[in-house]
Amino acid sequence: MTWIRGGPTSLDSKNIEQAIDGSLKRLGCDYIDLYQLHWPDRYVPMFGDIDYDPTASYAPVPIEEQLEALSRAKEAGKIIHVGVSNETAYGVMEFCRLADSKSPLPRIVSIQNAYNLLCRTFDSTLAECCHHHHVRLLAYSPLAMGLLSGKYLTPERGPKDARLNLYRGRYAEAESRYSFSKPNCIPAVTALSCGTLS
């Protein structure tokens, strides 16, 4: 995972153990209630991409190895629950399948993915899977990188280091800015501010 700070790195046993120990030290606590794997350790569409490209695959760390490392951390009392982030339906299914078939591997209890009025991919790709496997959504980016706050309605788009500017193309920005700057384009929400709407 070359995009991770300090990368490239992977979610192998050694890195997971070091990351958990580092988090415990920085937090100054004895255990972590919910430890989430921030990125899948395999190719998945990300940063606004939605199309899967099978030719972009690389040799991932097996999910079973990741769960084994998390199981050891759980047995040692370092973590209580396990979750994933930026994951796909395939990944959620595989984490759950392995945990169910190979005791004592821990079961994931949460997924943290982007979810807002402009990004509803969870509804079409993950909701059914998560419902049946009792995996709860922890939504991030509820204001769509600030776009739904109304502060990026001008053509200047805010400061250069704003997330919306750092990740151009993540949302259909021009269309979204136009829609949210013209409340009458959305009759059902004409009485709501962008913040209330989101």
C-alpha positions as protocol buffer text, in pm:
chain_id: "A"
residue {
  index: 1
  type: MET
  ca { x: 0 y: 0 z: 0 }
}
residue {
  index: 2
  type: THR
  ca { x: 214 y: 283 z: -129 }
}
residue {
  index: 3
  type: TRP
  ca { x: -37 y: 558 z: -45 }
}
residue {
  index: 4
  type: ILE
  ca { x: -9 y: 501 z: 332 }
}
residue {
  index: 5
  type: ARG
  ca { x: 200 y: 750 z: 529 }
}
residue {
  index: 6
  type: GLY
  ca { x: 547 y: 601 z: 565 }
}
residue {
  index: 7
  type: GLY
  ca { x: 462 y: 342 z: 295 }
}
residue {
  index: 8
  type: PRO
  ca { x: 495 y: 123 z: 115 }
}
residue {
  index: 9
  type: THR
  ca { x: 367 y: -116 z: 376 }
}
residue {
  index: 10
  type: SER
  ca { x: 128 y: -409 z: 404 }
}
residue {
  index: 11
  type: LEU
  ca { x: -119 y: -562 z: 646 }
}
residue {
  index: 12
  type: ASP
  ca { x: 98 y: -860 z: 730 }
}
residue {
  index: 13
  type: SER
  ca { x: 121 y: -996 z: 1085 }
}
residue {
  index: 14
  type: LYS
  ca { x: 433 y: -796 z: 1175 }
}
residue {
  index: 15
  type: ASN
  ca { x: 289 y: -462 z: 1060 }
}
residue {
  index: 16
  type: ILE
  ca { x: -48 y: -522 z: 1227 }
}
residue {
  index: 17
  type: GLU
  ca { x: 123 y: -606 z: 1557 }
}
residue {
  index: 18
  type: GLN
  ca { x: 349 y: -299 z: 1534 }
}
residue {
  index: 19
  type: ALA
  ca { x: 55 y: -75 z: 1442 }
}
residue {
  index: 20
  type: ILE
  ca { x: -156 y: -196 z: 1736 }
}
residue {
  index: 21
  type: ASP
  ca { x: 133 y: -156 z: 1981 }
}
residue {
  index: 22
  type: GLY
  ca { x: 207 y: 190 z: 1840 }
}
residue {
  index: 23
  type: SER
  ca { x: -157 y: 294 z: 1872 }
}
residue {
  index: 24
  type: LEU
  ca { x: -171 y: 173 z: 2233 }
}
residue {
  index: 25
  type: LYS
  ca { x: 142 y: 369 z: 2316 }
}
residue {
  index: 26
  type: ARG
  ca { x: 21 y: 690 z: 2146 }
}
residue {
  index: 27
  type: LEU
  ca { x: -323 y: 660 z: 2307 }
}
residue {
  index: 28
  type: GLY
  ca { x: -174 y: 582 z: 2646 }
}
residue {
  index: 29
  type: CYS
  ca { x: -420 y: 300 z: 2711 }
}
residue {
  index: 30
  type: ASP
  ca { x: -416 y: -74 z: 2775 }
}
residue {
  index: 31
  type: TYR
  ca { x: -658 y: -179 z: 2502 }
}
residue {
  index: 32
  type: ILE
  ca { x: -847 y: -47 z: 2199 }
}
residue {
  index: 33
  type: ASP
  ca { x: -1226 y: -94 z: 2192 }
}
residue {
  index: 34
  type: LEU
  ca { x: -1251 y: -103 z: 1811 }
}
residue {
  index: 35
  type: TYR
  ca { x: -947 y: -158 z: 1592 }
}
residue {
  index: 36
  type: GLN
  ca { x: -1012 y: -90 z: 1224 }
}
residue {
  index: 37
  type: LEU
  ca { x: -800 y: -190 z: 927 }
}
residue {
  index: 38
  type: HIS
  ca { x: -792 y: 137 z: 735 }
}
residue {
  index: 39
  type: TRP
  ca { x: -744 y: 3 z: 380 }
}
residue {
  index: 40
  type: PRO
  ca { x: -782 y: -336 z: 213 }
}
residue {
  index: 41
  type: ASP
  ca { x: -447 y: -499 z: 138 }
}
residue {
  index: 42
  type: ARG
  ca { x: -540 y: -579 z: -220 }
}
residue {
  index: 43
  type: TYR
  ca { x: -639 y: -378 z: -523 }
}
residue {
  index: 44
  type: VAL
  ca { x: -981 y: -215 z: -486 }
}
residue {
  index: 45
  type: PRO
  ca { x: -1120 y: 90 z: -665 }
}
residue {
  index: 46
  type: MET
  ca { x: -1062 y: 391 z: -440 }
}
residue {
  index: 47
  type: PHE
  ca { x: -1033 y: 769 z: -425 }
}
residue {
  index: 48
  type: GLY
  ca { x: -1352 y: 813 z: -625 }
}
residue {
  index: 49
  type: ASP
  ca { x: -1299 y: 528 z: -871 }
}
residue {
  index: 50
  type: ILE
  ca { x: -1594 y: 291 z: -890 }
}
residue {
  index: 51
  type: ASP
  ca { x: -1492 y: 50 z: -1166 }
}
residue {
  index: 52
  type: TYR
  ca { x: -1300 y: -265 z: -1075 }
}
residue {
  index: 53
  type: ASP
  ca { x: -997 y: -333 z: -1297 }
}
residue {
  index: 54
  type: PRO
  ca { x: -887 y: -698 z: -1266 }
}
residue {
  index: 55
  type: THR
  ca { x: -556 y: -618 z: -1437 }
}
residue {
  index: 56
  type: ALA
  ca { x: -461 y: -383 z: -1151 }
}
residue {
  index: 57
  type: SER
  ca { x: -437 y: -666 z: -896 }
}
residue {
  index: 58
  type: TYR
  ca { x: -120 y: -733 z: -697 }
}
residue {
  index: 59
  type: ALA
  ca { x: -20 y: -1001 z: -449 }
}
residue {
  index: 60
  type: PRO
  ca { x: -214 y: -913 z: -133 }
}
residue {
  index: 61
  type: VAL
  ca { x: -160 y: -1027 z: 223 }
}
residue {
  index: 62
  type: PRO
  ca { x: -427 y: -1296 z: 268 }
}
residue {
  index: 63
  type: ILE
  ca { x: -726 y: -1188 z: 476 }
}
residue {
  index: 64
  type: GLU
  ca { x: -681 y: -1500 z: 687 }
}
residue {
  index: 65
  type: GLU
  ca { x: -330 y: -1384 z: 788 }
}
residue {
  index: 66
  type: GLN
  ca { x: -472 y: -1044 z: 882 }
}
residue {
  index: 67
  type: LEU
  ca { x: -742 y: -1207 z: 1096 }
}
residue {
  index: 68
  type: GLU
  ca { x: -487 y: -1435 z: 1264 }
}
residue {
  index: 69
  type: ALA
  ca { x: -280 y: -1131 z: 1367 }
}
residue {
  index: 70
  type: LEU
  ca { x: -593 y: -959 z: 1497 }
}
residue {
  index: 71
  type: SER
  ca { x: -692 y: -1276 z: 1682 }
}
residue {
  index: 72
  type: ARG
  ca { x: -357 y: -1281 z: 1865 }
}
residue {
  index: 73
  type: ALA
  ca { x: -401 y: -914 z: 1959 }
}
residue {
  index: 74
  type: LYS
  ca { x: -752 y: -988 z: 2084 }
}
residue {
  index: 75
  type: GLU
  ca { x: -634 y: -1288 z: 2288 }
}
residue {
  index: 76
  type: ALA
  ca { x: -361 y: -1067 z: 2439 }
}
residue {
  index: 77
  type: GLY
  ca { x: -628 y: -817 z: 2546 }
}
residue {
  index: 78
  type: LYS
  ca { x: -493 y: -541 z: 2320 }
}
residue {
  index: 79
  type: ILE
  ca { x: -814 y: -504 z: 2116 }
}
residue {
  index: 80
  type: ILE
  ca { x: -1179 y: -585 z: 2186 }
}
residue {
  index: 81
  type: HIS
  ca { x: -1350 y: -560 z: 1846 }
}
residue {
  index: 82
  type: VAL
  ca { x: -1232 y: -555 z: 1484 }
}
residue {
  index: 83
  type: GLY
  ca { x: -1356 y: -347 z: 1192 }
}
residue {
  index: 84
  type: VAL
  ca { x: -1258 y: -254 z: 838 }
}
residue {
  index: 85
  type: SER
  ca { x: -1256 y: 69 z: 643 }
}
residue {
  index: 86
  type: ASN
  ca { x: -1277 y: 153 z: 272 }
}
residue {
  index: 87
  type: GLU
  ca { x: -1379 y: -208 z: 215 }
}
residue {
  index: 88
  type: THR
  ca { x: -1592 y: -369 z: -57 }
}
residue {
  index: 89
  type: ALA
  ca { x: -1875 y: -623 z: -38 }
}
residue {
  index: 90
  type: TYR
  ca { x: -1630 y: -895 z: -145 }
}
residue {
  index: 91
  type: GLY
  ca { x: -1396 y: -801 z: 140 }
}
residue {
  index: 92
  type: VAL
  ca { x: -1673 y: -795 z: 401 }
}
residue {
  index: 93
  type: MET
  ca { x: -1797 y: -1135 z: 283 }
}
residue {
  index: 94
  type: GLU
  ca { x: -1446 y: -1282 z: 293 }
}
residue {
  index: 95
  type: PHE
  ca { x: -1370 y: -1147 z: 642 }
}
residue {
  index: 96
  type: CYS
  ca { x: -1702 y: -1290 z: 767 }
}
residue {
  index: 97
  type: ARG
  ca { x: -1664 y: -1625 z: 587 }
}
residue {
  index: 98
  type: LEU
  ca { x: -1317 y: -1682 z: 728 }
}
residue {
  index: 99
  type: ALA
  ca { x: -1417 y: -1581 z: 1082 }
}
residue {
  index: 100
  type: ASP
  ca { x: -1719 y: -1812 z: 1068 }
}
residue {
  index: 101
  type: SER
  ca { x: -1530 y: -2111 z: 927 }
}
residue {
  index: 102
  type: LYS
  ca { x: -1201 y: -2086 z: 1118 }
}
residue {
  index: 103
  type: SER
  ca { x: -1257 y: -2032 z: 1488 }
}
residue {
  index: 104
  type: PRO
  ca { x: -1118 y: -1844 z: 1684 }
}
residue {
  index: 105
  type: LEU
  ca { x: -1069 y: -1578 z: 1416 }
}
residue {
  index: 106
  type: PRO
  ca { x: -1244 y: -1254 z: 1517 }
}
residue {
  index: 107
  type: ARG
  ca { x: -1551 y: -1137 z: 1329 }
}
residue {
  index: 108
  type: ILE
  ca { x: -1562 y: -783 z: 1197 }
}
residue {
  index: 109
  type: VAL
  ca { x: -1831 y: -571 z: 1361 }
}
residue {
  index: 110
  type: SER
  ca { x: -1803 y: -248 z: 1161 }
}
residue {
  index: 111
  type: ILE
  ca { x: -1715 y: -92 z: 829 }
}
residue {
  index: 112
  type: GLN
  ca { x: -1612 y: 270 z: 791 }
}
residue {
  index: 113
  type: ASN
  ca { x: -1681 y: 394 z: 439 }
}
residue {
  index: 114
  type: ALA
  ca { x: -1776 y: 725 z: 282 }
}
residue {
  index: 115
  type: TYR
  ca { x: -2150 y: 790 z: 300 }
}
residue {
  index: 116
  type: ASN
  ca { x: -2339 y: 1110 z: 224 }
}
residue {
  index: 117
  type: LEU
  ca { x: -2599 y: 1255 z: -13 }
}
residue {
  index: 118
  type: LEU
  ca { x: -2353 y: 1243 z: -303 }
}
residue {
  index: 119
  type: CYS
  ca { x: -2188 y: 909 z: -227 }
}
residue {
  index: 120
  type: ARG
  ca { x: -2444 y: 634 z: -175 }
}
residue {
  index: 121
  type: THR
  ca { x: -2240 y: 334 z: -293 }
}
residue {
  index: 122
  type: PHE
  ca { x: -2294 y: 165 z: 45 }
}
residue {
  index: 123
  type: ASP
  ca { x: -2667 y: 144 z: -33 }
}
residue {
  index: 124
  type: SER
  ca { x: -2617 y: -46 z: -359 }
}
residue {
  index: 125
  type: THR
  ca { x: -2312 y: -260 z: -287 }
}
residue {
  index: 126
  type: LEU
  ca { x: -2272 y: -317 z: 85 }
}
residue {
  index: 127
  type: ALA
  ca { x: -2600 y: -265 z: 270 }
}
residue {
  index: 128
  type: GLU
  ca { x: -2742 y: -614 z: 212 }
}
residue {
  index: 129
  type: CYS
  ca { x: -2412 y: -784 z: 291 }
}
residue {
  index: 130
  type: CYS
  ca { x: -2360 y: -584 z: 611 }
}
residue {
  index: 131
  type: HIS
  ca { x: -2720 y: -637 z: 721 }
}
residue {
  index: 132
  type: HIS
  ca { x: -2701 y: -1015 z: 694 }
}
residue {
  index: 133
  type: HIS
  ca { x: -2360 y: -1033 z: 863 }
}
residue {
  index: 134
  type: HIS
  ca { x: -2439 y: -780 z: 1139 }
}
residue {
  index: 135
  type: VAL
  ca { x: -2163 y: -540 z: 1032 }
}
residue {
  index: 136
  type: ARG
  ca { x: -2247 y: -180 z: 1122 }
}
residue {
  index: 137
  type: LEU
  ca { x: -2165 y: 124 z: 909 }
}
residue {
  index: 138
  type: LEU
  ca { x: -1956 y: 405 z: 1058 }
}
residue {
  index: 139
  type: ALA
  ca { x: -1998 y: 673 z: 792 }
}
residue {
  index: 140
  type: TYR
  ca { x: -1717 y: 911 z: 711 }
}
residue {
  index: 141
  type: SER
  ca { x: -1724 y: 1224 z: 496 }
}
residue {
  index: 142
  type: PRO
  ca { x: -2090 y: 1302 z: 580 }
}
residue {
  index: 143
  type: LEU
  ca { x: -2045 y: 1650 z: 428 }
}
residue {
  index: 144
  type: ALA
  ca { x: -1878 y: 1519 z: 109 }
}
residue {
  index: 145
  type: MET
  ca { x: -1541 y: 1680 z: 182 }
}
residue {
  index: 146
  type: GLY
  ca { x: -1720 y: 2001 z: 278 }
}
residue {
  index: 147
  type: LEU
  ca { x: -1920 y: 2031 z: -44 }
}
residue {
  index: 148
  type: LEU
  ca { x: -2251 y: 1981 z: 140 }
}
residue {
  index: 149
  type: SER
  ca { x: -2160 y: 2248 z: 395 }
}
residue {
  index: 150
  type: GLY
  ca { x: -2211 y: 2514 z: 128 }
}
residue {
  index: 151
  type: LYS
  ca { x: -1863 y: 2660 z: 170 }
}
residue {
  index: 152
  type: TYR
  ca { x: -1741 y: 2548 z: -174 }
}
residue {
  index: 153
  type: LEU
  ca { x: -2024 y: 2687 z: -382 }
}
residue {
  index: 154
  type: THR
  ca { x: -1802 y: 2952 z: -540 }
}
residue {
  index: 155
  type: PRO
  ca { x: -1583 y: 2883 z: -844 }
}
residue {
  index: 156
  type: GLU
  ca { x: -1271 y: 2934 z: -626 }
}
residue {
  index: 157
  type: ARG
  ca { x: -1358 y: 2612 z: -438 }
}
residue {
  index: 158
  type: GLY
  ca { x: -1195 y: 2719 z: -111 }
}
residue {
  index: 159
  type: PRO
  ca { x: -831 y: 2685 z: -2 }
}
residue {
  index: 160
  type: LYS
  ca { x: -589 y: 2485 z: -218 }
}
residue {
  index: 161
  type: ASP
  ca { x: -536 y: 2231 z: 60 }
}
residue {
  index: 162
  type: ALA
  ca { x: -909 y: 2167 z: 112 }
}
residue {
  index: 163
  type: ARG
  ca { x: -992 y: 1796 z: 72 }
}
residue {
  index: 164
  type: LEU
  ca { x: -1226 y: 1874 z: -214 }
}
residue {
  index: 165
  type: ASN
  ca { x: -933 y: 2027 z: -401 }
}
residue {
  index: 166
  type: LEU
  ca { x: -684 y: 1757 z: -304 }
}
residue {
  index: 167
  type: TYR
  ca { x: -912 y: 1482 z: -439 }
}
residue {
  index: 168
  type: ARG
  ca { x: -1056 y: 1641 z: -753 }
}
residue {
  index: 169
  type: GLY
  ca { x: -1320 y: 1442 z: -931 }
}
residue {
  index: 170
  type: ARG
  ca { x: -1435 y: 1260 z: -619 }
}
residue {
  index: 171
  type: TYR
  ca { x: -1781 y: 1406 z: -666 }
}
residue {
  index: 172
  type: ALA
  ca { x: -1950 y: 1556 z: -971 }
}
residue {
  index: 173
  type: GLU
  ca { x: -1841 y: 1888 z: -827 }
}
residue {
  index: 174
  type: ALA
  ca { x: -1965 y: 2135 z: -1085 }
}
residue {
  index: 175
  type: GLU
  ca { x: -2309 y: 1978 z: -1092 }
}
residue {
  index: 176
  type: SER
  ca { x: -2322 y: 1949 z: -713 }
}
residue {
  index: 177
  type: ARG
  ca { x: -2214 y: 2309 z: -657 }
}
residue {
  index: 178
  type: TYR
  ca { x: -2478 y: 2428 z: -902 }
}
residue {
  index: 179
  type: SER
  ca { x: -2753 y: 2215 z: -744 }
}
residue {
  index: 180
  type: PHE
  ca { x: -2675 y: 2319 z: -390 }
}
residue {
  index: 181
  type: SER
  ca { x: -2639 y: 2686 z: -477 }
}
residue {
  index: 182
  type: LYS
  ca { x: -2987 y: 2687 z: -634 }
}
residue {
  index: 183
  type: PRO
  ca { x: -3227 y: 2554 z: -368 }
}
residue {
  index: 184
  type: ASN
  ca { x: -3522 y: 2571 z: -608 }
}
residue {
  index: 185
  type: CYS
  ca { x: -3355 y: 2297 z: -812 }
}
residue {
  index: 186
  type: ILE
  ca { x: -3439 y: 2064 z: -525 }
}
residue {
  index: 187
  type: PRO
  ca { x: -3796 y: 2160 z: -427 }
}
residue {
  index: 188
  type: ALA
  ca { x: -3821 y: 1916 z: -137 }
}
residue {
  index: 189
  type: VAL
  ca { x: -3534 y: 2085 z: 47 }
}
residue {
  index: 190
  type: THR
  ca { x: -3584 y: 2453 z: -34 }
}
residue {
  index: 191
  type: ALA
  ca { x: -3634 y: 2534 z: 334 }
}
residue {
  index: 192
  type: LEU
  ca { x: -3318 y: 2355 z: 447 }
}
residue {
  index: 193
  type: SER
  ca { x: -2959 y: 2478 z: 464 }
}
residue {
  index: 194
  type: CYS
  ca { x: -2687 y: 2262 z: 310 }
}
residue {
  index: 195
  type: GLY
  ca { x: -2576 y: 2155 z: 658 }
}
residue {
  index: 196
  type: THR
  ca { x: -2927 y: 2054 z: 762 }
}
residue {
  index: 197
  type: LEU
  ca { x: -2982 y: 1879 z: 430 }
}
residue {
  index: 198
  type: SER
  ca { x: -2671 y: 1666 z: 475 }
}
